[in-house]
Amino acid sequence: MRVAVLFFAALREAAGTSRLEIDLPEGATLDDLRAALTRERPALAKPLARFPALVEGRVRPAAQALKDGDEVAWIPPVAGGSGAVVHVALTREPIDMEAVRRSVEDPGAGAVVLFVGTVRDHEGERTVEALEYEAYERVAAERLRALAEEALAAWPAARIAIAHRLGRLALGEASVAVAVATAHRAEAFDCCRHLMERLKLSVPIWKRSFGPQGAIWVEGKGYEE
């Protein structure tokens, strides 16, 4: 099978091209593709191990099999200020917390805070067996990026990554991950808390709770810009 790989910004320079078409055996995964690319272009080894990959525009686990004709893009960080970077993603696949954490790593960061929200077994007095997340995806992605860029006004050198699950999640699964890297721990904690509080208020993502009593949409506070 053949897949197309797109490169942007610094990755394009490391690859020496903006697009490659790679032949892979049937059942090959993102990890297999990354190995093939780094054999062909060794300069890509470090960034491809660190940056998240999109398959057909969505985040996919590294072990998931690719299909013939898939378009793959590893996404380098978006500059937000001196030393700052921003990654945001909506995904229907399990969140790779280690990849989220790695995406904000930096030699100048003395602190990395990773918050992971998980599905608990109750919502108030209701028993919860599963949750389902639905989003106005285009607007939600734009709002996540806007929140991160808004946070950079207060923490200009922060490195920020936000990943949010969509679809049905079982108990214990991660619904959201926010990683922040800064020079000092107090800044990292404060920025991470700020992002989570703003995310809950201003990103159009809805939650439905399933349990023995049936399914209900969980209402929080009103939407804010």
VOGU-3710 file (C-alpha; in Angstrom, 3 decimals, decimal comma):
1> mrvavlffaa> 0,000/0,000/0,000  1,048/3,619/-0,426  0,564/6,545/1,963  1,309/10,245/1,517  3,293/12,088/4,190  3,115/15,886/4,489  5,802/18,009/6,171  5,473/21,553/7,485  7,795/24,257/8,812  10,950/22,810/10,454
11> lreaagtsrl> 9,926/19,260/9,526  9,776/20,263/5,865  13,333/21,564/6,120  14,537/18,401/7,870  12,837/16,206/5,258  14,005/18,334/2,344  10,502/18,197/0,835  6,911/19,039/1,669  5,493/15,679/0,569  6,603/12,078/0,217
21> eidlpegatl> 4,765/8,986/-0,947  5,880/5,864/0,900  5,176/2,234/0,038  4,468/0,044/3,071  3,332/-3,542/3,594  -0,336/-4,170/4,363  -1,074/-3,718/8,046  1,805/-1,287/8,604  1,324/1,184/11,470  2,372/4,759/12,195
31> ddlraaltre> 5,365/3,328/14,038  6,320/1,367/10,909  5,940/4,498/8,800  8,083/6,513/11,184  10,796/3,835/11,064  10,738/3,841/7,260  10,982/7,629/7,129  13,866/7,822/9,575  15,796/5,166/7,661  15,382/7,236/4,514
41> rpalakplar> 15,907/10,627/6,209  17,799/10,299/9,528  17,310/13,998/10,343  13,626/13,218/10,980  14,274/10,668/13,745  14,086/13,034/16,726  11,131/15,246/15,653  9,000/12,320/14,466  9,432/10,647/17,857  8,352/13,810/19,631
51> fpalvegrvr> 5,578/15,432/17,590  1,982/14,153/17,253  0,845/12,663/13,943  -2,456/13,195/12,165  -3,915/10,567/9,854  -6,569/11,985/7,552  -6,674/15,019/9,822  -7,122/13,151/13,123  -4,781/12,025/15,868  -4,206/8,268/15,736
61> paaqalkdgd> -2,382/5,848/18,075  1,080/4,884/16,876  0,106/1,194/16,812  -2,996/1,654/14,640  -2,782/0,191/11,137  -2,734/2,568/8,189  -4,792/2,173/5,009  -3,828/2,554/1,374  -4,164/6,204/0,375  -3,976/7,631/3,911
71> evawippvag> -2,538/11,124/4,279  -0,244/11,499/7,305  1,206/14,683/8,780  3,449/15,066/11,815  2,602/18,422/13,387  5,459/20,605/14,660  4,666/23,135/17,400  3,069/26,464/16,568  5,060/29,443/17,829  3,321/31,558/20,442
81> gsgavvhval> 6,141/33,739/21,741  9,709/33,451/22,926  10,148/29,733/23,532  6,394/29,106/23,551  4,655/26,364/21,597  1,063/25,176/21,320  -0,377/21,765/20,371  -4,119/21,073/20,373  -6,018/17,997/19,219  -9,480/16,465/19,203
91> trepidmeav> -9,364/12,702/18,853  -11,668/9,693/18,833  -8,770/7,426/19,772  -7,291/6,901/23,270  -5,134/9,834/24,351  -1,430/9,059/24,399  -0,505/10,891/27,612  3,214/10,308/27,151  3,079/11,869/23,673  1,203/14,878/25,092
101> rrsvedpgag> 3,865/15,281/27,776  6,753/14,872/25,323  5,299/17,493/23,007  5,994/20,260/25,563  9,437/19,112/26,692  12,219/21,688/26,527  15,714/21,937/28,066  14,762/25,298/29,589  11,646/23,950/31,329  12,174/23,186/34,999
111> avvlfvgtvr> 8,604/21,994/35,427  6,123/19,984/33,366  2,574/19,626/34,700  0,319/17,023/33,083  -3,361/16,995/34,040  -5,430/14,006/32,926  -9,207/13,990/33,341  -10,711/10,484/33,513  -14,187/8,970/33,467  -15,334/8,374/37,050
121> dhegertvea> -18,096/6,062/38,222  -20,504/8,767/39,381  -21,891/12,160/38,369  -23,383/13,716/41,476  -25,613/10,993/42,890  -25,936/9,165/39,561  -23,999/5,990/38,841  -21,938/6,314/35,653  -21,028/3,363/33,443  -19,751/5,316/30,406
131> leyeayerva> -19,558/8,810/28,964  -19,946/10,126/25,451  -18,420/13,386/24,235  -19,745/15,336/21,266  -18,261/18,547/19,853  -18,847/21,235/17,295  -15,462/20,128/16,038  -14,316/23,023/13,869  -15,226/25,593/16,514  -13,946/23,414/19,386
141> aerlralaee> -10,510/23,092/17,762  -10,375/26,836/17,152  -11,404/27,561/20,753  -8,801/25,183/22,188  -6,095/26,969/20,236  -7,485/30,371/21,231  -7,439/29,362/24,910  -3,832/28,257/24,667  -2,832/31,482/22,932  -4,799/33,470/25,520
151> alaawpaari> -2,834/31,713/28,276  0,416/32,735/26,592  -0,440/36,376/27,322  -0,039/35,574/31,035  2,659/32,885/30,659  4,508/33,979/27,480  7,203/31,310/27,564  4,880/28,398/28,356  4,728/25,314/26,194  1,148/24,012/26,039
161> aiahrlgrla> -0,552/20,870/24,726  -4,255/20,026/24,973  -5,903/16,807/23,765  -9,617/16,035/24,180  -11,423/12,785/23,438  -14,650/12,530/21,493  -17,021/9,578/21,257  -17,857/6,945/23,872  -15,456/6,362/26,788  -15,426/3,599/29,393
171> lgeasvavav> -14,728/4,052/33,099  -11,133/5,043/33,753  -10,428/6,252/30,217  -8,839/9,680/29,772  -11,203/12,310/28,428  -8,772/15,246/28,401  -5,059/15,847/28,864  -3,415/19,221/29,378  0,366/19,543/29,578  2,215/22,740/30,440
181> atahraeafd> 5,971/23,258/30,608  7,480/26,393/32,157  10,689/27,399/33,857  9,165/27,130/37,351  6,544/24,829/38,908  4,170/27,548/40,197  3,723/28,906/36,660  3,106/25,436/35,250  0,452/24,607/37,878  -1,278/27,980/37,501
191> ccrhlmerlk> -1,340/27,850/33,699  -2,639/24,264/33,648  -5,449/25,086/36,096  -6,386/28,193/34,112  -6,596/26,213/30,869  -8,838/23,514/32,375  -11,220/26,034/33,932  -11,506/27,997/30,682  -11,878/24,824/28,630  -14,913/23,736/30,670
201> lsvpiwkrsf> -16,598/27,108/30,071  -15,787/28,089/26,522  -15,222/25,046/24,288  -18,342/23,575/22,613  -17,949/19,986/23,837  -20,934/18,193/25,378  -21,029/15,189/27,666  -23,675/12,449/27,910  -23,683/10,140/30,918  -24,800/6,499/30,706
211> gpqgaiwveg> -25,824/4,480/33,760  -28,487/2,197/35,228  -30,927/5,128/35,269  -30,509/5,702/31,530  -28,644/8,354/29,569  -28,668/12,105/30,196  -26,787/15,098/28,845  -24,776/16,650/31,659  -25,284/20,410/31,899  -22,619/22,671/33,293
221> kgyee> -22,286/26,441/33,267  -23,355/28,465/30,250  -21,067/28,867/27,253  -18,640/31,811/27,437  -16,402/33,380/24,819
//
